[in-house]
Amino acid sequence: MFAELPFSHPWRDLFHRVEQLDGSRITSFTGEDGDTWLLFDYHDFEFGMHDRDAAIQFTVNAKDCPEALLNNVLHHFSEFLSPDMSD
């Protein structure tokens, strides 16, 4: 896990937000009993979004993912989920 933001929008809006991230592609969506995962590829890395209580946790599949990509993903979603944090 590299970040956590408030879970402030429904999953369908998060799908749309992933699609707006240039170079991303949704690969998987699973949701069972409040345990939901959305996975997407972004610049050859697999990122995950997981709902945990009232937050979305962001994960990446590799420890060597460049900090710039992590920051791009975090900024892209923080503008949407928590606008006051994105400045």
PyMOL Python script that loads the backbone (N, CA, C, O; Angstrom):
from pymol import cmd

cmd.read_pdbstr("""\
ATOM      1  N   MET A   1       0.854  -1.174   0.000  1.00  0.00           N
ATOM      2  CA  MET A   1       0.000   0.000   0.000  1.00  0.00           C
ATOM      3  C   MET A   1       0.900   1.238   0.000  1.00  0.00           C
ATOM      4  O   MET A   1       1.853   1.339   0.773  1.00  0.00           O
ATOM      5  N   PHE A   2       0.569   2.169  -0.888  1.00  0.00           N
ATOM      6  CA  PHE A   2       1.358   3.397  -0.936  1.00  0.00           C
ATOM      7  C   PHE A   2       0.544   4.641  -0.623  1.00  0.00           C
ATOM      8  O   PHE A   2       1.108   5.722  -0.449  1.00  0.00           O
ATOM      9  N   ALA A   3      -0.784   4.502  -0.550  1.00  0.00           N
ATOM     10  CA  ALA A   3      -1.611   5.672  -0.244  1.00  0.00           C
ATOM     11  C   ALA A   3      -2.999   5.233   0.187  1.00  0.00           C
ATOM     12  O   ALA A   3      -3.424   4.101  -0.047  1.00  0.00           O
ATOM     13  N   GLU A   4      -3.687   6.167   0.825  1.00  0.00           N
ATOM     14  CA  GLU A   4      -5.069   5.936   1.248  1.00  0.00           C
ATOM     15  C   GLU A   4      -5.803   7.271   1.140  1.00  0.00           C
ATOM     16  O   GLU A   4      -5.309   8.309   1.580  1.00  0.00           O
ATOM     17  N   LEU A   5      -6.991   7.215   0.544  1.00  0.00           N
ATOM     18  CA  LEU A   5      -7.822   8.406   0.389  1.00  0.00           C
ATOM     19  C   LEU A   5      -9.240   8.092   0.844  1.00  0.00           C
ATOM     20  O   LEU A   5      -9.620   6.922   0.903  1.00  0.00           O
ATOM     21  N   PRO A   6     -10.025   9.107   1.164  1.00  0.00           N
ATOM     22  CA  PRO A   6     -11.420   8.861   1.571  1.00  0.00           C
ATOM     23  C   PRO A   6     -12.219   8.186   0.451  1.00  0.00           C
ATOM     24  O   PRO A   6     -12.040   8.494  -0.727  1.00  0.00           O
ATOM     25  N   PHE A   7     -13.089   7.273   0.835  1.00  0.00           N
ATOM     26  CA  PHE A   7     -13.978   6.601  -0.117  1.00  0.00           C
ATOM     27  C   PHE A   7     -15.229   7.471  -0.219  1.00  0.00           C
ATOM     28  O   PHE A   7     -16.213   7.263   0.491  1.00  0.00           O
ATOM     29  N   SER A   8     -15.165   8.450  -1.122  1.00  0.00           N
ATOM     30  CA  SER A   8     -16.201   9.483  -1.167  1.00  0.00           C
ATOM     31  C   SER A   8     -17.082   9.442  -2.409  1.00  0.00           C
ATOM     32  O   SER A   8     -17.961  10.289  -2.564  1.00  0.00           O
ATOM     33  N   HIS A   9     -16.864   8.473  -3.299  1.00  0.00           N
ATOM     34  CA  HIS A   9     -17.648   8.345  -4.522  1.00  0.00           C
ATOM     35  C   HIS A   9     -17.948   6.872  -4.789  1.00  0.00           C
ATOM     36  O   HIS A   9     -17.195   6.002  -4.351  1.00  0.00           O
ATOM     37  N   PRO A  10     -19.026   6.583  -5.495  1.00  0.00           N
ATOM     38  CA  PRO A  10     -19.346   5.182  -5.821  1.00  0.00           C
ATOM     39  C   PRO A  10     -18.325   4.588  -6.801  1.00  0.00           C
ATOM     40  O   PRO A  10     -17.611   5.311  -7.496  1.00  0.00           O
ATOM     41  N   TRP A  11     -18.278   3.246  -6.834  1.00  0.00           N
ATOM     42  CA  TRP A  11     -17.326   2.547  -7.698  1.00  0.00           C
ATOM     43  C   TRP A  11     -17.481   2.911  -9.161  1.00  0.00           C
ATOM     44  O   TRP A  11     -16.479   2.996  -9.871  1.00  0.00           O
ATOM     45  N   ARG A  12     -18.698   3.129  -9.642  1.00  0.00           N
ATOM     46  CA  ARG A  12     -18.859   3.464 -11.068  1.00  0.00           C
ATOM     47  C   ARG A  12     -18.139   4.763 -11.408  1.00  0.00           C
ATOM     48  O   ARG A  12     -17.614   4.908 -12.512  1.00  0.00           O
ATOM     49  N   ASP A  13     -18.109   5.720 -10.458  1.00  0.00           N
ATOM     50  CA  ASP A  13     -17.374   6.966 -10.678  1.00  0.00           C
ATOM     51  C   ASP A  13     -15.864   6.721 -10.661  1.00  0.00           C
ATOM     52  O   ASP A  13     -15.112   7.368 -11.391  1.00  0.00           O
ATOM     53  N   LEU A  14     -15.432   5.784  -9.821  1.00  0.00           N
ATOM     54  CA  LEU A  14     -14.008   5.441  -9.778  1.00  0.00           C
ATOM     55  C   LEU A  14     -13.567   4.756 -11.070  1.00  0.00           C
ATOM     56  O   LEU A  14     -12.457   4.987 -11.550  1.00  0.00           O
ATOM     57  N   PHE A  15     -14.440   3.909 -11.637  1.00  0.00           N
ATOM     58  CA  PHE A  15     -14.161   3.299 -12.948  1.00  0.00           C
ATOM     59  C   PHE A  15     -13.892   4.394 -13.975  1.00  0.00           C
ATOM     60  O   PHE A  15     -12.903   4.349 -14.706  1.00  0.00           O
ATOM     61  N   HIS A  16     -14.777   5.362 -14.016  1.00  0.00           N
ATOM     62  CA  HIS A  16     -14.643   6.461 -14.975  1.00  0.00           C
ATOM     63  C   HIS A  16     -13.348   7.230 -14.734  1.00  0.00           C
ATOM     64  O   HIS A  16     -12.679   7.638 -15.684  1.00  0.00           O
ATOM     65  N   ARG A  17     -12.999   7.425 -13.482  1.00  0.00           N
ATOM     66  CA  ARG A  17     -11.771   8.160 -13.148  1.00  0.00           C
ATOM     67  C   ARG A  17     -10.535   7.381 -13.603  1.00  0.00           C
ATOM     68  O   ARG A  17      -9.579   7.980 -14.095  1.00  0.00           O
ATOM     69  N   VAL A  18     -10.542   6.059 -13.445  1.00  0.00           N
ATOM     70  CA  VAL A  18      -9.423   5.248 -13.938  1.00  0.00           C
ATOM     71  C   VAL A  18      -9.296   5.421 -15.448  1.00  0.00           C
ATOM     72  O   VAL A  18      -8.191   5.589 -15.964  1.00  0.00           O
ATOM     73  N   GLU A  19     -10.414   5.382 -16.151  1.00  0.00           N
ATOM     74  CA  GLU A  19     -10.397   5.520 -17.607  1.00  0.00           C
ATOM     75  C   GLU A  19      -9.837   6.872 -18.043  1.00  0.00           C
ATOM     76  O   GLU A  19      -9.335   6.994 -19.161  1.00  0.00           O
ATOM     77  N   GLN A  20      -9.912   7.875 -17.197  1.00  0.00           N
ATOM     78  CA  GLN A  20      -9.387   9.206 -17.513  1.00  0.00           C
ATOM     79  C   GLN A  20      -7.884   9.328 -17.271  1.00  0.00           C
ATOM     80  O   GLN A  20      -7.267  10.314 -17.674  1.00  0.00           O
ATOM     81  N   LEU A  21      -7.298   8.334 -16.618  1.00  0.00           N
ATOM     82  CA  LEU A  21      -5.856   8.338 -16.366  1.00  0.00           C
ATOM     83  C   LEU A  21      -5.157   7.842 -17.626  1.00  0.00           C
ATOM     84  O   LEU A  21      -5.196   6.652 -17.940  1.00  0.00           O
ATOM     85  N   ASP A  22      -4.528   8.747 -18.336  1.00  0.00           N
ATOM     86  CA  ASP A  22      -3.925   8.438 -19.626  1.00  0.00           C
ATOM     87  C   ASP A  22      -2.932   7.285 -19.522  1.00  0.00           C
ATOM     88  O   ASP A  22      -1.983   7.338 -18.739  1.00  0.00           O
ATOM     89  N   GLY A  23      -3.157   6.254 -20.311  1.00  0.00           N
ATOM     90  CA  GLY A  23      -2.281   5.084 -20.317  1.00  0.00           C
ATOM     91  C   GLY A  23      -2.730   3.970 -19.397  1.00  0.00           C
ATOM     92  O   GLY A  23      -2.034   2.962 -19.276  1.00  0.00           O
ATOM     93  N   SER A  24      -3.869   4.120 -18.743  1.00  0.00           N
ATOM     94  CA  SER A  24      -4.353   3.079 -17.826  1.00  0.00           C
ATOM     95  C   SER A  24      -5.377   2.176 -18.517  1.00  0.00           C
ATOM     96  O   SER A  24      -6.025   2.559 -19.491  1.00  0.00           O
ATOM     97  N   ARG A  25      -5.497   0.957 -17.969  1.00  0.00           N
ATOM     98  CA  ARG A  25      -6.470  -0.006 -18.489  1.00  0.00           C
ATOM     99  C   ARG A  25      -6.963  -0.860 -17.332  1.00  0.00           C
ATOM    100  O   ARG A  25      -6.161  -1.498 -16.648  1.00  0.00           O
ATOM    101  N   ILE A  26      -8.264  -0.880 -17.106  1.00  0.00           N
ATOM    102  CA  ILE A  26      -8.849  -1.710 -16.046  1.00  0.00           C
ATOM    103  C   ILE A  26      -8.684  -3.174 -16.422  1.00  0.00           C
ATOM    104  O   ILE A  26      -8.999  -3.572 -17.544  1.00  0.00           O
ATOM    105  N   THR A  27      -8.188  -3.978 -15.479  1.00  0.00           N
ATOM    106  CA  THR A  27      -7.959  -5.398 -15.736  1.00  0.00           C
ATOM    107  C   THR A  27      -8.864  -6.309 -14.929  1.00  0.00           C
ATOM    108  O   THR A  27      -9.114  -7.444 -15.335  1.00  0.00           O
ATOM    109  N   SER A  28      -9.365  -5.831 -13.786  1.00  0.00           N
ATOM    110  CA  SER A  28     -10.176  -6.702 -12.947  1.00  0.00           C
ATOM    111  C   SER A  28     -11.012  -5.883 -11.971  1.00  0.00           C
ATOM    112  O   SER A  28     -10.599  -4.822 -11.502  1.00  0.00           O
ATOM    113  N   PHE A  29     -12.188  -6.402 -11.682  1.00  0.00           N
ATOM    114  CA  PHE A  29     -13.037  -5.813 -10.646  1.00  0.00           C
ATOM    115  C   PHE A  29     -13.735  -6.948  -9.929  1.00  0.00           C
ATOM    116  O   PHE A  29     -14.442  -7.741 -10.551  1.00  0.00           O
ATOM    117  N   THR A  30     -13.542  -7.028  -8.630  1.00  0.00           N
ATOM    118  CA  THR A  30     -14.216  -8.041  -7.833  1.00  0.00           C
ATOM    119  C   THR A  30     -14.812  -7.372  -6.615  1.00  0.00           C
ATOM    120  O   THR A  30     -14.197  -6.497  -6.005  1.00  0.00           O
ATOM    121  N   GLY A  31     -15.994  -7.784  -6.272  1.00  0.00           N
ATOM    122  CA  GLY A  31     -16.639  -7.235  -5.098  1.00  0.00           C
ATOM    123  C   GLY A  31     -17.508  -8.264  -4.423  1.00  0.00           C
ATOM    124  O   GLY A  31     -18.477  -8.760  -4.999  1.00  0.00           O
ATOM    125  N   GLU A  32     -17.151  -8.579  -3.191  1.00  0.00           N
ATOM    126  CA  GLU A  32     -17.923  -9.547  -2.414  1.00  0.00           C
ATOM    127  C   GLU A  32     -18.007  -9.083  -0.970  1.00  0.00           C
ATOM    128  O   GLU A  32     -16.986  -8.818  -0.335  1.00  0.00           O
ATOM    129  N   ASP A  33     -19.209  -8.988  -0.459  1.00  0.00           N
ATOM    130  CA  ASP A  33     -19.430  -8.692   0.957  1.00  0.00           C
ATOM    131  C   ASP A  33     -18.578  -7.551   1.492  1.00  0.00           C
ATOM    132  O   ASP A  33     -17.939  -7.692   2.535  1.00  0.00           O
ATOM    133  N   GLY A  34     -18.562  -6.448   0.804  1.00  0.00           N
ATOM    134  CA  GLY A  34     -17.823  -5.282   1.267  1.00  0.00           C
ATOM    135  C   GLY A  34     -16.320  -5.367   1.066  1.00  0.00           C
ATOM    136  O   GLY A  34     -15.585  -4.519   1.571  1.00  0.00           O
ATOM    137  N   ASP A  35     -15.849  -6.374   0.337  1.00  0.00           N
ATOM    138  CA  ASP A  35     -14.425  -6.508   0.042  1.00  0.00           C
ATOM    139  C   ASP A  35     -14.265  -6.352  -1.466  1.00  0.00           C
ATOM    140  O   ASP A  35     -14.356  -7.328  -2.211  1.00  0.00           O
ATOM    141  N   THR A  36     -14.028  -5.129  -1.908  1.00  0.00           N
ATOM    142  CA  THR A  36     -14.015  -4.816  -3.336  1.00  0.00           C
ATOM    143  C   THR A  36     -12.617  -4.411  -3.774  1.00  0.00           C
ATOM    144  O   THR A  36     -11.929  -3.654  -3.090  1.00  0.00           O
ATOM    145  N   TRP A  37     -12.210  -4.930  -4.931  1.00  0.00           N
ATOM    146  CA  TRP A  37     -10.923  -4.606  -5.544  1.00  0.00           C
ATOM    147  C   TRP A  37     -11.128  -4.166  -6.986  1.00  0.00           C
ATOM    148  O   TRP A  37     -11.896  -4.779  -7.728  1.00  0.00           O
ATOM    149  N   LEU A  38     -10.445  -3.111  -7.373  1.00  0.00           N
ATOM    150  CA  LEU A  38     -10.374  -2.654  -8.761  1.00  0.00           C
ATOM    151  C   LEU A  38      -8.893  -2.643  -9.127  1.00  0.00           C
ATOM    152  O   LEU A  38      -8.101  -1.940  -8.499  1.00  0.00           O
ATOM    153  N   LEU A  39      -8.518  -3.422 -10.144  1.00  0.00           N
ATOM    154  CA  LEU A  39      -7.128  -3.483 -10.586  1.00  0.00           C
ATOM    155  C   LEU A  39      -7.008  -2.843 -11.959  1.00  0.00           C
ATOM    156  O   LEU A  39      -7.887  -2.988 -12.809  1.00  0.00           O
ATOM    157  N   PHE A  40      -5.900  -2.131 -12.161  1.00  0.00           N
ATOM    158  CA  PHE A  40      -5.661  -1.525 -13.471  1.00  0.00           C
ATOM    159  C   PHE A  40      -4.166  -1.484 -13.757  1.00  0.00           C
ATOM    160  O   PHE A  40      -3.345  -1.357 -12.849  1.00  0.00           O
ATOM    161  N   ASP A  41      -3.835  -1.595 -15.033  1.00  0.00           N
ATOM    162  CA  ASP A  41      -2.458  -1.455 -15.500  1.00  0.00           C
ATOM    163  C   ASP A  41      -2.203   0.012 -15.805  1.00  0.00           C
ATOM    164  O   ASP A  41      -3.061   0.719 -16.334  1.00  0.00           O
ATOM    165  N   TYR A  42      -1.006   0.446 -15.457  1.00  0.00           N
ATOM    166  CA  TYR A  42      -0.592   1.813 -15.745  1.00  0.00           C
ATOM    167  C   TYR A  42       0.919   1.798 -15.940  1.00  0.00           C
ATOM    168  O   TYR A  42       1.669   1.570 -14.991  1.00  0.00           O
ATOM    169  N   HIS A  43       1.359   2.037 -17.156  1.00  0.00           N
ATOM    170  CA  HIS A  43       2.789   2.050 -17.502  1.00  0.00           C
ATOM    171  C   HIS A  43       3.501   0.781 -17.040  1.00  0.00           C
ATOM    172  O   HIS A  43       4.551   0.839 -16.399  1.00  0.00           O
ATOM    173  N   ASP A  44       2.911  -0.364 -17.376  1.00  0.00           N
ATOM    174  CA  ASP A  44       3.490  -1.683 -17.110  1.00  0.00           C
ATOM    175  C   ASP A  44       3.534  -2.085 -15.641  1.00  0.00           C
ATOM    176  O   ASP A  44       4.252  -3.019 -15.284  1.00  0.00           O
ATOM    177  N   PHE A  45       2.795  -1.414 -14.797  1.00  0.00           N
ATOM    178  CA  PHE A  45       2.654  -1.800 -13.400  1.00  0.00           C
ATOM    179  C   PHE A  45       1.179  -2.034 -13.112  1.00  0.00           C
ATOM    180  O   PHE A  45       0.313  -1.385 -13.698  1.00  0.00           O
ATOM    181  N   GLU A  46       0.901  -2.965 -12.208  1.00  0.00           N
ATOM    182  CA  GLU A  46      -0.489  -3.220 -11.830  1.00  0.00           C
ATOM    183  C   GLU A  46      -0.788  -2.490 -10.523  1.00  0.00           C
ATOM    184  O   GLU A  46      -0.132  -2.707  -9.504  1.00  0.00           O
ATOM    185  N   PHE A  47      -1.771  -1.638 -10.579  1.00  0.00           N
ATOM    186  CA  PHE A  47      -2.214  -0.880  -9.420  1.00  0.00           C
ATOM    187  C   PHE A  47      -3.542  -1.451  -8.938  1.00  0.00           C
ATOM    188  O   PHE A  47      -4.327  -1.977  -9.728  1.00  0.00           O
ATOM    189  N   GLY A  48      -3.783  -1.342  -7.647  1.00  0.00           N
ATOM    190  CA  GLY A  48      -5.028  -1.815  -7.073  1.00  0.00           C
ATOM    191  C   GLY A  48      -5.671  -0.757  -6.207  1.00  0.00           C
ATOM    192  O   GLY A  48      -4.998   0.064  -5.584  1.00  0.00           O
ATOM    193  N   MET A  49      -6.985  -0.798  -6.184  1.00  0.00           N
ATOM    194  CA  MET A  49      -7.774   0.060  -5.302  1.00  0.00           C
ATOM    195  C   MET A  49      -8.684  -0.871  -4.506  1.00  0.00           C
ATOM    196  O   MET A  49      -9.399  -1.697  -5.072  1.00  0.00           O
ATOM    197  N   HIS A  50      -8.645  -0.722  -3.184  1.00  0.00           N
ATOM    198  CA  HIS A  50      -9.378  -1.615  -2.294  1.00  0.00           C
ATOM    199  C   HIS A  50     -10.135  -0.778  -1.275  1.00  0.00           C
ATOM    200  O   HIS A  50      -9.566   0.120  -0.655  1.00  0.00           O
ATOM    201  N   ASP A  51     -11.427  -1.075  -1.103  1.00  0.00           N
ATOM    202  CA  ASP A  51     -12.184  -0.332  -0.104  1.00  0.00           C
ATOM    203  C   ASP A  51     -11.940  -0.937   1.276  1.00  0.00           C
ATOM    204  O   ASP A  51     -12.046  -2.147   1.476  1.00  0.00           O
ATOM    205  N   ARG A  52     -11.614  -0.070   2.207  1.00  0.00           N
ATOM    206  CA  ARG A  52     -11.333  -0.490   3.579  1.00  0.00           C
ATOM    207  C   ARG A  52     -11.985   0.519   4.496  1.00  0.00           C
ATOM    208  O   ARG A  52     -11.531   1.657   4.606  1.00  0.00           O
ATOM    209  N   ASP A  53     -13.060   0.097   5.157  1.00  0.00           N
ATOM    210  CA  ASP A  53     -13.832   0.999   6.013  1.00  0.00           C
ATOM    211  C   ASP A  53     -14.308   2.182   5.172  1.00  0.00           C
ATOM    212  O   ASP A  53     -15.060   1.983   4.218  1.00  0.00           O
ATOM    213  N   ALA A  54     -13.903   3.377   5.490  1.00  0.00           N
ATOM    214  CA  ALA A  54     -14.351   4.560   4.739  1.00  0.00           C
ATOM    215  C   ALA A  54     -13.222   5.115   3.886  1.00  0.00           C
ATOM    216  O   ALA A  54     -13.165   6.318   3.628  1.00  0.00           O
ATOM    217  N   ALA A  55     -12.315   4.231   3.443  1.00  0.00           N
ATOM    218  CA  ALA A  55     -11.157   4.688   2.673  1.00  0.00           C
ATOM    219  C   ALA A  55     -10.916   3.771   1.478  1.00  0.00           C
ATOM    220  O   ALA A  55     -11.365   2.626   1.443  1.00  0.00           O
ATOM    221  N   ILE A  56     -10.201   4.309   0.512  1.00  0.00           N
ATOM    222  CA  ILE A  56      -9.696   3.538  -0.626  1.00  0.00           C
ATOM    223  C   ILE A  56      -8.196   3.418  -0.431  1.00  0.00           C
ATOM    224  O   ILE A  56      -7.494   4.425  -0.329  1.00  0.00           O
ATOM    225  N   GLN A  57      -7.703   2.182  -0.378  1.00  0.00           N
ATOM    226  CA  GLN A  57      -6.269   1.944  -0.276  1.00  0.00           C
ATOM    227  C   GLN A  57      -5.720   1.690  -1.671  1.00  0.00           C
ATOM    228  O   GLN A  57      -6.315   0.959  -2.462  1.00  0.00           O
ATOM    229  N   PHE A  58      -4.590   2.295  -1.961  1.00  0.00           N
ATOM    230  CA  PHE A  58      -3.935   2.148  -3.257  1.00  0.00           C
ATOM    231  C   PHE A  58      -2.695   1.279  -3.094  1.00  0.00           C
ATOM    232  O   PHE A  58      -1.877   1.501  -2.201  1.00  0.00           O
ATOM    233  N   THR A  59      -2.569   0.283  -3.974  1.00  0.00           N
ATOM    234  CA  THR A  59      -1.431  -0.619  -3.946  1.00  0.00           C
ATOM    235  C   THR A  59      -0.796  -0.670  -5.328  1.00  0.00           C
ATOM    236  O   THR A  59      -1.399  -0.272  -6.325  1.00  0.00           O
ATOM    237  N   VAL A  60       0.436  -1.170  -5.362  1.00  0.00           N
ATOM    238  CA  VAL A  60       1.134  -1.389  -6.627  1.00  0.00           C
ATOM    239  C   VAL A  60       1.845  -2.728  -6.509  1.00  0.00           C
ATOM    240  O   VAL A  60       2.253  -3.125  -5.418  1.00  0.00           O
ATOM    241  N   ASN A  61       1.995  -3.430  -7.638  1.00  0.00           N
ATOM    242  CA  ASN A  61       2.507  -4.797  -7.623  1.00  0.00           C
ATOM    243  C   ASN A  61       4.019  -4.915  -7.511  1.00  0.00           C
ATOM    244  O   ASN A  61       4.526  -6.032  -7.409  1.00  0.00           O
ATOM    245  N   ALA A  62       4.759  -3.816  -7.527  1.00  0.00           N
ATOM    246  CA  ALA A  62       6.219  -3.906  -7.519  1.00  0.00           C
ATOM    247  C   ALA A  62       6.831  -2.805  -6.667  1.00  0.00           C
ATOM    248  O   ALA A  62       6.440  -1.640  -6.746  1.00  0.00           O
ATOM    249  N   LYS A  63       7.798  -3.200  -5.854  1.00  0.00           N
ATOM    250  CA  LYS A  63       8.479  -2.225  -5.000  1.00  0.00           C
ATOM    251  C   LYS A  63       9.336  -1.259  -5.803  1.00  0.00           C
ATOM    252  O   LYS A  63       9.667  -0.176  -5.320  1.00  0.00           O
ATOM    253  N   ASP A  64       9.700  -1.639  -7.026  1.00  0.00           N
ATOM    254  CA  ASP A  64      10.548  -0.772  -7.842  1.00  0.00           C
ATOM    255  C   ASP A  64       9.750   0.177  -8.744  1.00  0.00           C
ATOM    256  O   ASP A  64      10.313   0.778  -9.660  1.00  0.00           O
ATOM    257  N   CYS A  65       8.460   0.313  -8.495  1.00  0.00           N
ATOM    258  CA  CYS A  65       7.655   1.261  -9.271  1.00  0.00           C
ATOM    259  C   CYS A  65       8.203   2.670  -9.026  1.00  0.00           C
ATOM    260  O   CYS A  65       8.388   3.071  -7.877  1.00  0.00           O
ATOM    261  N   PRO A  66       8.460   3.408 -10.084  1.00  0.00           N
ATOM    262  CA  PRO A  66       9.014   4.760  -9.923  1.00  0.00           C
ATOM    263  C   PRO A  66       8.092   5.672  -9.101  1.00  0.00           C
ATOM    264  O   PRO A  66       6.869   5.653  -9.238  1.00  0.00           O
ATOM    265  N   GLU A  67       8.723   6.448  -8.265  1.00  0.00           N
ATOM    266  CA  GLU A  67       7.995   7.395  -7.413  1.00  0.00           C
ATOM    267  C   GLU A  67       7.114   8.327  -8.246  1.00  0.00           C
ATOM    268  O   GLU A  67       6.029   8.711  -7.807  1.00  0.00           O
ATOM    269  N   ALA A  68       7.571   8.691  -9.437  1.00  0.00           N
ATOM    270  CA  ALA A  68       6.793   9.590 -10.303  1.00  0.00           C
ATOM    271  C   ALA A  68       5.455   8.964 -10.681  1.00  0.00           C
ATOM    272  O   ALA A  68       4.443   9.663 -10.733  1.00  0.00           O
ATOM    273  N   LEU A  69       5.433   7.660 -10.946  1.00  0.00           N
ATOM    274  CA  LEU A  69       4.161   6.994 -11.277  1.00  0.00           C
ATOM    275  C   LEU A  69       3.242   6.957 -10.064  1.00  0.00           C
ATOM    276  O   LEU A  69       2.045   7.216 -10.184  1.00  0.00           O
ATOM    277  N   LEU A  70       3.793   6.638  -8.900  1.00  0.00           N
ATOM    278  CA  LEU A  70       2.982   6.636  -7.672  1.00  0.00           C
ATOM    279  C   LEU A  70       2.375   8.012  -7.449  1.00  0.00           C
ATOM    280  O   LEU A  70       1.195   8.135  -7.121  1.00  0.00           O
ATOM    281  N   ASN A  71       3.182   9.038  -7.629  1.00  0.00           N
ATOM    282  CA  ASN A  71       2.682  10.405  -7.454  1.00  0.00           C
ATOM    283  C   ASN A  71       1.616  10.760  -8.486  1.00  0.00           C
ATOM    284  O   ASN A  71       0.643  11.436  -8.149  1.00  0.00           O
ATOM    285  N   ASN A  72       1.776  10.321  -9.736  1.00  0.00           N
ATOM    286  CA  ASN A  72       0.763  10.580 -10.772  1.00  0.00           C
ATOM    287  C   ASN A  72      -0.574   9.964 -10.390  1.00  0.00           C
ATOM    288  O   ASN A  72      -1.618  10.610 -10.482  1.00  0.00           O
ATOM    289  N   VAL A  73      -0.530   8.707  -9.959  1.00  0.00           N
ATOM    290  CA  VAL A  73      -1.767   8.015  -9.571  1.00  0.00           C
ATOM    291  C   VAL A  73      -2.397   8.707  -8.370  1.00  0.00           C
ATOM    292  O   VAL A  73      -3.595   8.990  -8.368  1.00  0.00           O
ATOM    293  N   LEU A  74      -1.593   8.976  -7.356  1.00  0.00           N
ATOM    294  CA  LEU A  74      -2.128   9.619  -6.158  1.00  0.00           C
ATOM    295  C   LEU A  74      -2.727  10.985  -6.482  1.00  0.00           C
ATOM    296  O   LEU A  74      -3.821  11.306  -6.018  1.00  0.00           O
ATOM    297  N   HIS A  75      -2.031  11.779  -7.263  1.00  0.00           N
ATOM    298  CA  HIS A  75      -2.546  13.110  -7.614  1.00  0.00           C
ATOM    299  C   HIS A  75      -3.844  12.998  -8.425  1.00  0.00           C
ATOM    300  O   HIS A  75      -4.800  13.733  -8.177  1.00  0.00           O
ATOM    301  N   HIS A  76      -3.871  12.082  -9.386  1.00  0.00           N
ATOM    302  CA  HIS A  76      -5.057  11.904 -10.227  1.00  0.00           C
ATOM    303  C   HIS A  76      -6.296  11.588  -9.390  1.00  0.00           C
ATOM    304  O   HIS A  76      -7.371  12.135  -9.636  1.00  0.00           O
ATOM    305  N   PHE A  77      -6.144  10.714  -8.412  1.00  0.00           N
ATOM    306  CA  PHE A  77      -7.294  10.321  -7.602  1.00  0.00           C
ATOM    307  C   PHE A  77      -7.559  11.284  -6.448  1.00  0.00           C
ATOM    308  O   PHE A  77      -8.709  11.439  -6.039  1.00  0.00           O
ATOM    309  N   SER A  78      -6.536  11.927  -5.917  1.00  0.00           N
ATOM    310  CA  SER A  78      -6.771  12.858  -4.815  1.00  0.00           C
ATOM    311  C   SER A  78      -7.545  14.087  -5.285  1.00  0.00           C
ATOM    312  O   SER A  78      -8.335  14.652  -4.527  1.00  0.00           O
ATOM    313  N   GLU A  79      -7.321  14.503  -6.536  1.00  0.00           N
ATOM    314  CA  GLU A  79      -8.110  15.612  -7.087  1.00  0.00           C
ATOM    315  C   GLU A  79      -9.601  15.297  -7.056  1.00  0.00           C
ATOM    316  O   GLU A  79     -10.431  16.190  -6.885  1.00  0.00           O
ATOM    317  N   PHE A  80      -9.927  14.034  -7.221  1.00  0.00           N
ATOM    318  CA  PHE A  80     -11.310  13.584  -7.303  1.00  0.00           C
ATOM    319  C   PHE A  80     -11.879  13.214  -5.930  1.00  0.00           C
ATOM    320  O   PHE A  80     -12.975  13.646  -5.573  1.00  0.00           O
ATOM    321  N   LEU A  81     -11.135  12.416  -5.164  1.00  0.00           N
ATOM    322  CA  LEU A  81     -11.647  11.887  -3.898  1.00  0.00           C
ATOM    323  C   LEU A  81     -11.492  12.855  -2.733  1.00  0.00           C
ATOM    324  O   LEU A  81     -12.299  12.850  -1.803  1.00  0.00           O
ATOM    325  N   SER A  82     -10.474  13.669  -2.783  1.00  0.00           N
ATOM    326  CA  SER A  82     -10.200  14.588  -1.681  1.00  0.00           C
ATOM    327  C   SER A  82      -9.551  15.858  -2.224  1.00  0.00           C
ATOM    328  O   SER A  82      -8.346  16.054  -2.061  1.00  0.00           O
ATOM    329  N   PRO A  83     -10.334  16.721  -2.867  1.00  0.00           N
ATOM    330  CA  PRO A  83      -9.778  17.894  -3.557  1.00  0.00           C
ATOM    331  C   PRO A  83      -8.892  18.787  -2.675  1.00  0.00           C
ATOM    332  O   PRO A  83      -7.935  19.371  -3.183  1.00  0.00           O
ATOM    333  N   ASP A  84      -9.181  18.910  -1.370  1.00  0.00           N
ATOM    334  CA  ASP A  84      -8.355  19.787  -0.526  1.00  0.00           C
ATOM    335  C   ASP A  84      -6.956  19.218  -0.314  1.00  0.00           C
ATOM    336  O   ASP A  84      -6.051  19.957   0.075  1.00  0.00           O
ATOM    337  N   MET A  85      -6.753  17.912  -0.561  1.00  0.00           N
ATOM    338  CA  MET A  85      -5.441  17.300  -0.376  1.00  0.00           C
ATOM    339  C   MET A  85      -4.587  17.370  -1.630  1.00  0.00           C
ATOM    340  O   MET A  85      -3.391  17.088  -1.555  1.00  0.00           O
ATOM    341  N   SER A  86      -5.136  17.728  -2.762  1.00  0.00           N
ATOM    342  CA  SER A  86      -4.431  17.617  -4.037  1.00  0.00           C
ATOM    343  C   SER A  86      -3.536  18.813  -4.362  1.00  0.00           C
ATOM    344  O   SER A  86      -2.797  18.773  -5.347  1.00  0.00           O
ATOM    345  N   ASP A  87      -3.585  19.845  -3.576  1.00  0.00           N
ATOM    346  CA  ASP A  87      -2.761  21.032  -3.875  1.00  0.00           C
ATOM    347  C   ASP A  87      -1.293  20.799  -3.649  1.00  0.00           C
ATOM    348  O   ASP A  87      -0.485  21.703  -3.858  1.00  0.00           O
TER     349      ASP A  87
END
""", "prot")
cmd.dss("prot")
cmd.show_as("cartoon", "prot")
cmd.util.cbc("prot")
cmd.orient("prot")
